[in-house]
Amino acid sequence: MLSATALDPATLRSLARGTSHDETLPNAEQMAAVERAHVSAVRAGEAGRVYGLTTGVGALKDVPVGEVGDQDGERSLRLWRSHAAGVGPEADDDVARATMLVRLQQLLRGGAGVSPGLVRGLAEACGAGVVPRLHTTGAIGTGDLAQLSELGLTLAGELPWKSGERPPARVAATDGLAFVSSNALTVATAALAVADLDDLAEAADRVAALSHLGLLGAMEAYDARALASKHDPWAAGVAERLRHLLGDGPEAARLQDPFALRTVPQVHGTLREALATARSALTAEIGAGSENPLVTDDGVLHHGHFLTQRLATSLDTVRAAAHPFAALSAARTSALMDPRLTGLPPFLAADTAGSSGLMILEYVAADLVTRARRLAAPTTTGAVLSLGLEEHASFSTQGARAARELIGVLGELLGCELVAAVRALRLAPERALDCPARELLERGRAVLPDIADDHVLGPDIRAATALLTRTG
């Protein structure tokens, strides 16, 4: 059963991808809260002015639109039709399903004033696994108006489902603005991205441990005493995981390692901290009752709690932290190519004159790091809309899209590093100690061909990337 209090990104991902079997139909208590809010919204509209219910929206906030009329669903449909821009790429199935789940989770708090029939229709659509066609362009972090208008019209039977079919849901006068007053698609996109990036951050510690073995790194940089010298629990946590993965570690080849090994706790820890902050912001948004106006037992409140500034800033921080994370992986890949650091052939090549070995991995990694640098740019900026009356936006939507793009970039970077680390440990198997890091090495050996001679490396990188993004 969906909770009316909290749903974290990982659980949302499981529900959206069908890997969780939790029921999505609301219980009687949740539907009672929806019913109370709906009745309160109607009464508030009958008693006075309510933005978006008895007035127009945006710059038309002072334009009266007549009596409420509980059965006048046509008013809601007109609003959705006018806002269903329907341009840009379509959301993939995972994001579309997650959008419905987020909006349902929010509506079950009972503060929107949306009619019970529409909420029940959305819940049944979530349970049936149908997928709406939602276009991604048009949101700026103050409400996914275009996308949720498309969803509303789909539930009402005016737009076709992308896959599956459902009977039309009944629409009431209170549903128009109340249903679309949410950042559900933005939140869904960001939540799936953060859940996947969490998995990659975990995988990165394991890949770095294999590179450490291939490079005969020193364990001192991960020593708990060194990490205790400065309060940084995230770096200390990564160092603890590396100690576990490496056990006693190999006999160090150098007094001090390159930064690519020595600063793994600090760089990986920073990304983990940023992801934790984003998870907290997302959990709050998924369970938010932030519709404007917000229906209470005493009437309605007009407010600005729909603005996703906290989410936008946390996503900017995640992407900023991901760039040095990416650069460090590329640096470890380059280090594995260097015979001065590995004691192995240049570029881990076969003993054949002129063999290039894994040289090209450095070029691929450099390209990916540049893409990570581009994605690190902040998206939080200003905007002036609706005849100048809405003069700020968080642009969390653009930040969420960039975070999702980052998954492929980091996955392929770590894939390059894993290919190099597995090759190094095949050339020097005695370095692969009996330690927990060996588990990923064995899985890497199983999917990567044992070919020392020069060969096409694209399939190797793709196989390594798939291994890391599938297993974490």
TAQUIPE-V417308 format. One record per residue. N is the residue number from 1. SS is DSSP state (H for helix, E for strand, C for the rest). PHI is phi in degrees with one decimal (none if undefined). PSI is psi in whole degrees, 0 to 359 (* if undefined). Layout:
N | SS | PHI | PSI
N | SS | PHI | PSI
//
This chain:
1 | C | none | 133
2 | C | -63.8 | 138
3 | C | -86.0 | 149
4 | C | -89.0 | 8
5 | C | -118.4 | 311
6 | C | -152.2 | 141
7 | C | -147.0 | 114
8 | C | -84.7 | 165
9 | H | -57.9 | 320
10 | H | -65.5 | 320
11 | H | -67.4 | 319
12 | H | -59.2 | 317
13 | H | -60.6 | 317
14 | H | -61.6 | 318
15 | H | -66.5 | 316
16 | H | -67.0 | 327
17 | C | -94.6 | 3
18 | C | 74.5 | 18
19 | C | -94.3 | 356
20 | C | -115.2 | 144
21 | C | -107.4 | 21
22 | C | -62.8 | 143
23 | C | -72.0 | 146
24 | C | -111.1 | 355
25 | C | -74.3 | 134
26 | C | -70.8 | 156
27 | C | -91.1 | 178
28 | H | -62.9 | 321
29 | H | -64.8 | 318
30 | H | -65.5 | 317
31 | H | -67.2 | 330
32 | H | -64.9 | 321
33 | H | -65.0 | 320
34 | H | -62.4 | 315
35 | H | -62.4 | 315
36 | H | -61.0 | 317
37 | H | -66.3 | 322
38 | H | -62.3 | 312
39 | H | -61.5 | 318
40 | H | -63.6 | 322
41 | H | -65.5 | 317
42 | H | -61.2 | 314
43 | H | -64.2 | 320
44 | H | -63.8 | 321
45 | H | -67.2 | 324
46 | H | -70.6 | 333
47 | H | -87.4 | 340
48 | C | -178.6 | 197
49 | C | -82.2 | 131
50 | C | -131.6 | 121
51 | C | -55.4 | 131
52 | C | 79.6 | 351
53 | C | -111.7 | 308
54 | C | -104.3 | 358
55 | E | -128.1 | 171
56 | C | -73.5 | 187
57 | C | -119.5 | 163
58 | H | 62.6 | 228
59 | H | -68.6 | 351
60 | H | -94.3 | 22
61 | C | -64.6 | 339
62 | C | -98.3 | 4
63 | C | -92.5 | 116
64 | E | -71.3 | 147
65 | C | -119.8 | 13
66 | C | 96.0 | 191
67 | C | -64.5 | 155
68 | C | -66.0 | 301
69 | C | 63.8 | 89
70 | C | -55.1 | 329
71 | C | -90.6 | 359
72 | C | -80.5 | 70
73 | H | -68.2 | 341
74 | H | -60.6 | 326
75 | H | -61.4 | 317
76 | H | -64.6 | 317
77 | H | -62.5 | 321
78 | H | -62.0 | 318
79 | H | -62.5 | 314
80 | H | -63.3 | 318
81 | H | -60.2 | 319
82 | H | -71.8 | 340
83 | H | -106.7 | 353
84 | C | -81.4 | 79
85 | C | -62.4 | 317
86 | C | 63.4 | 48
87 | C | -128.8 | 169
88 | C | 84.1 | 180
89 | C | -62.6 | 151
90 | E | -81.8 | 143
91 | C | -63.8 | 140
92 | C | -69.9 | 170
93 | H | -60.7 | 320
94 | H | -60.6 | 313
95 | H | -66.5 | 319
96 | H | -62.4 | 315
97 | H | -66.6 | 319
98 | H | -63.6 | 325
99 | H | -61.4 | 315
100 | H | -62.4 | 318
101 | H | -65.3 | 319
102 | H | -62.5 | 314
103 | H | -64.6 | 321
104 | H | -63.6 | 315
105 | H | -57.7 | 318
106 | H | -68.1 | 317
107 | H | -65.5 | 332
108 | C | -69.0 | 349
109 | C | -71.3 | 337
110 | C | 86.5 | 13
111 | C | -98.1 | 358
112 | C | -84.6 | 327
113 | C | 85.3 | 8
114 | C | -68.8 | 144
115 | C | -67.7 | 147
116 | H | -57.7 | 325
117 | H | -63.0 | 320
118 | H | -71.5 | 320
119 | H | -61.6 | 317
120 | H | -65.3 | 322
121 | H | -63.4 | 320
122 | H | -65.9 | 317
123 | H | -62.6 | 318
124 | H | -68.1 | 326
125 | H | -65.5 | 319
126 | H | -61.6 | 315
127 | H | -67.0 | 330
128 | H | -80.1 | 346
129 | C | 78.2 | 15
130 | C | -71.3 | 159
131 | E | -126.0 | 124
132 | C | -82.2 | 158
133 | C | -93.3 | 107
134 | C | -118.2 | 124
135 | E | -87.4 | 144
136 | C | -92.9 | 348
137 | C | -87.8 | 138
138 | C | 125.8 | 358
139 | C | -107.0 | 149
140 | C | -135.1 | 19
141 | C | 89.9 | 12
142 | C | -119.8 | 10
143 | C | 139.0 | 127
144 | C | -84.7 | 66
145 | H | -63.6 | 315
146 | H | -65.5 | 316
147 | H | -70.2 | 317
148 | H | -74.6 | 336
149 | H | -66.5 | 320
150 | H | -62.2 | 319
151 | H | -64.7 | 317
152 | H | -60.0 | 315
153 | H | -67.6 | 329
154 | H | -68.2 | 315
155 | H | -61.9 | 326
156 | H | -79.1 | 351
157 | C | 92.8 | 6
158 | C | -87.3 | 336
159 | C | -119.3 | 147
160 | C | -77.9 | 149
161 | C | -70.4 | 147
162 | C | -67.1 | 319
163 | E | -148.0 | 141
164 | C | 84.7 | 172
165 | C | -140.5 | 148
166 | C | -142.9 | 147
167 | C | -65.3 | 149
168 | C | -60.0 | 142
169 | C | -88.8 | 152
170 | C | -78.3 | 136
171 | C | -115.0 | 137
172 | C | -113.5 | 171
173 | C | -63.4 | 330
174 | C | -77.7 | 353
175 | H | -82.8 | 338
176 | H | -53.6 | 282
177 | H | -69.4 | 323
178 | H | -59.2 | 321
179 | H | -71.5 | 323
180 | H | -92.1 | 356
181 | C | -79.6 | 71
182 | C | -162.6 | 156
183 | C | -106.6 | 39
184 | H | -60.5 | 318
185 | H | -69.5 | 319
186 | H | -59.7 | 314
187 | H | -64.3 | 317
188 | H | -61.4 | 315
189 | H | -60.6 | 314
190 | H | -67.2 | 320
191 | H | -64.4 | 316
192 | H | -63.4 | 321
193 | H | -64.0 | 314
194 | H | -66.4 | 320
195 | H | -61.8 | 317
196 | H | -69.1 | 321
197 | H | -67.0 | 326
198 | H | -57.2 | 315
199 | H | -63.6 | 320
200 | H | -67.7 | 325
201 | H | -63.2 | 321
202 | H | -65.9 | 316
203 | H | -63.7 | 325
204 | H | -62.5 | 323
205 | H | -61.5 | 321
206 | H | -70.0 | 318
207 | H | -65.5 | 317
208 | H | -60.9 | 325
209 | H | -63.7 | 320
210 | H | -65.6 | 320
211 | H | -62.6 | 321
212 | H | -57.7 | 316
213 | H | -64.5 | 316
214 | H | -64.2 | 330
215 | C | -96.4 | 3
216 | C | 52.1 | 52
217 | C | -73.0 | 164
218 | C | -92.8 | 148
219 | C | -88.1 | 350
220 | H | -59.3 | 325
221 | H | -66.2 | 343
222 | H | -105.1 | 5
223 | C | -64.0 | 135
224 | H | -58.8 | 328
225 | H | -66.6 | 321
226 | H | -66.3 | 318
227 | H | -69.9 | 334
228 | C | -74.1 | 349
229 | C | -72.2 | 345
230 | C | -142.3 | 136
231 | C | -74.3 | 101
232 | C | -147.8 | 84
233 | H | -62.2 | 334
234 | H | -72.4 | 315
235 | H | -63.6 | 318
236 | H | -62.0 | 323
237 | H | -65.4 | 318
238 | H | -64.4 | 317
239 | H | -61.0 | 321
240 | H | -63.2 | 318
241 | H | -64.7 | 321
242 | H | -65.8 | 320
243 | H | -60.9 | 319
244 | H | -64.9 | 315
245 | H | -65.2 | 325
246 | H | -95.5 | 346
247 | C | 62.4 | 229
248 | C | -74.7 | 343
249 | C | 77.0 | 165
250 | C | -76.2 | 170
251 | C | -72.3 | 123
252 | C | -64.4 | 140
253 | C | -90.4 | 349
254 | C | -141.9 | 161
255 | C | -69.6 | 316
256 | C | -134.7 | 135
257 | C | -83.0 | 164
258 | C | -60.8 | 160
259 | H | -56.6 | 330
260 | H | -55.8 | 330
261 | H | -100.2 | 317
262 | H | -68.0 | 331
263 | C | -106.9 | 16
264 | H | -55.6 | 314
265 | H | -58.1 | 318
266 | H | -69.5 | 318
267 | H | -77.2 | 313
268 | H | -66.0 | 323
269 | H | -64.1 | 324
270 | H | -64.4 | 318
271 | H | -65.4 | 319
272 | H | -62.0 | 320
273 | H | -64.4 | 317
274 | H | -62.7 | 319
275 | H | -65.5 | 322
276 | H | -63.5 | 319
277 | H | -63.9 | 318
278 | H | -66.3 | 322
279 | H | -60.3 | 318
280 | H | -63.3 | 316
281 | H | -63.8 | 321
282 | H | -69.5 | 318
283 | H | -59.7 | 322
284 | H | -65.8 | 318
285 | H | -69.0 | 320
286 | H | -61.9 | 323
287 | C | -99.7 | 19
288 | C | -81.0 | 143
289 | C | -107.8 | 72
290 | C | -111.8 | 21
291 | C | -62.9 | 146
292 | C | -120.8 | 119
293 | C | -76.8 | 158
294 | E | -98.9 | 129
295 | E | -86.8 | 129
296 | E | -123.4 | 175
297 | C | -64.2 | 338
298 | C | -102.2 | 4
299 | E | 139.2 | 215
300 | E | -128.0 | 151
301 | E | -121.7 | 130
302 | C | -97.3 | 130
303 | C | -155.2 | 184
304 | C | -121.8 | 22
305 | C | -74.1 | 355
306 | C | -74.4 | 344
307 | C | -69.7 | 128
308 | C | -97.7 | 47
309 | H | -64.5 | 318
310 | H | -60.8 | 316
311 | H | -64.5 | 315
312 | H | -59.5 | 315
313 | H | -66.7 | 321
314 | H | -67.5 | 324
315 | H | -69.8 | 323
316 | H | -59.2 | 319
317 | H | -67.9 | 320
318 | H | -58.6 | 312
319 | H | -69.3 | 325
320 | H | -64.8 | 320
321 | H | -71.2 | 335
322 | H | -73.0 | 335
323 | H | -66.2 | 308
324 | H | -62.6 | 328
325 | H | -58.4 | 315
326 | H | -66.0 | 317
327 | H | -62.8 | 324
328 | H | -69.2 | 322
329 | H | -62.4 | 316
330 | H | -61.9 | 323
331 | H | -66.7 | 323
332 | H | -67.9 | 323
333 | H | -61.3 | 315
334 | H | -62.7 | 320
335 | H | -61.7 | 323
336 | H | -69.1 | 344
337 | H | -83.7 | 345
338 | C | -94.8 | 114
339 | H | -63.4 | 336
340 | H | -68.1 | 336
341 | H | -99.9 | 331
342 | H | -100.8 | 335
343 | C | 71.9 | 14
344 | C | -112.6 | 171
345 | C | -57.8 | 149
346 | H | -54.7 | 135
347 | H | 58.3 | 21
348 | H | 53.2 | 38
349 | C | -82.4 | 160
350 | C | -67.9 | 162
351 | C | -77.9 | 64
352 | C | -132.1 | 132
353 | C | -57.5 | 130
354 | C | 79.0 | 6
355 | C | -69.5 | 133
356 | C | -89.0 | 346
357 | C | 55.4 | 233
358 | C | -101.8 | 24
359 | C | -49.9 | 318
360 | H | -66.1 | 341
361 | H | -60.1 | 326
362 | H | -64.0 | 322
363 | H | -68.9 | 316
364 | H | -60.9 | 315
365 | H | -63.3 | 320
366 | H | -63.6 | 321
367 | H | -62.3 | 315
368 | H | -65.9 | 322
369 | H | -63.9 | 321
370 | H | -63.1 | 321
371 | H | -65.1 | 320
372 | H | -62.4 | 324
373 | H | -64.7 | 318
374 | H | -62.9 | 318
375 | H | -70.8 | 344
376 | C | -75.7 | 348
377 | C | -62.6 | 137
378 | C | -66.7 | 146
379 | C | -107.2 | 348
380 | C | -71.7 | 111
381 | C | -140.0 | 188
382 | E | -101.6 | 170
383 | E | -158.9 | 151
384 | E | -128.2 | 116
385 | E | -133.0 | 171
386 | C | 51.7 | 61
387 | C | 57.2 | 32
388 | C | 83.3 | 1
389 | C | -84.3 | 339
390 | E | -114.3 | 93
391 | E | -101.4 | 14
392 | E | -150.1 | 146
393 | C | -146.5 | 151
394 | C | -87.6 | 335
395 | C | 57.4 | 35
396 | H | -63.9 | 333
397 | H | -59.8 | 314
398 | H | -67.7 | 325
399 | H | -65.6 | 323
400 | H | -66.8 | 317
401 | H | -60.9 | 316
402 | H | -64.7 | 323
403 | H | -64.4 | 322
404 | H | -68.9 | 324
405 | H | -63.2 | 328
406 | H | -63.6 | 333
407 | H | -58.5 | 313
408 | H | -64.5 | 322
409 | H | -64.0 | 308
410 | H | -68.1 | 323
411 | H | -61.2 | 317
412 | H | -71.4 | 325
413 | H | -61.9 | 311
414 | H | -66.4 | 330
415 | H | -62.9 | 317
416 | H | -59.7 | 315
417 | H | -64.2 | 320
418 | H | -65.4 | 319
419 | H | -57.6 | 315
420 | H | -67.3 | 317
421 | H | -65.6 | 319
422 | H | -64.0 | 318
423 | H | -61.9 | 316
424 | H | -60.8 | 319
425 | H | -79.5 | 343
426 | H | -75.3 | 325
427 | H | -73.1 | 331
428 | C | -132.3 | 70
429 | H | -61.4 | 337
430 | H | -67.1 | 344
431 | H | -80.4 | 341
432 | C | -81.3 | 87
433 | C | -69.7 | 169
434 | C | -80.3 | 83
435 | C | -141.6 | 165
436 | C | -57.8 | 333
437 | C | -62.0 | 338
438 | H | -64.4 | 335
439 | H | -60.8 | 315
440 | H | -67.7 | 325
441 | H | -59.3 | 315
442 | H | -64.9 | 321
443 | H | -67.6 | 324
444 | H | -65.1 | 318
445 | H | -61.0 | 327
446 | H | -70.6 | 330
447 | H | -104.4 | 346
448 | C | -105.2 | 129
449 | C | -66.7 | 143
450 | C | -88.3 | 76
451 | C | -122.0 | 112
452 | C | -81.4 | 329
453 | C | -69.1 | 160
454 | C | -59.9 | 133
455 | C | -153.7 | 171
456 | C | -65.7 | 124
457 | C | -98.6 | 348
458 | H | -54.6 | 312
459 | H | -61.3 | 326
460 | H | -63.3 | 314
461 | H | -63.0 | 317
462 | H | -64.1 | 320
463 | H | -66.1 | 318
464 | H | -65.9 | 319
465 | H | -63.0 | 316
466 | H | -62.2 | 322
467 | H | -61.9 | 316
468 | H | -73.8 | 322
469 | H | -79.2 | 341
470 | H | -85.2 | 325
471 | H | -109.7 | 336
472 | C | 70.3 | *
//
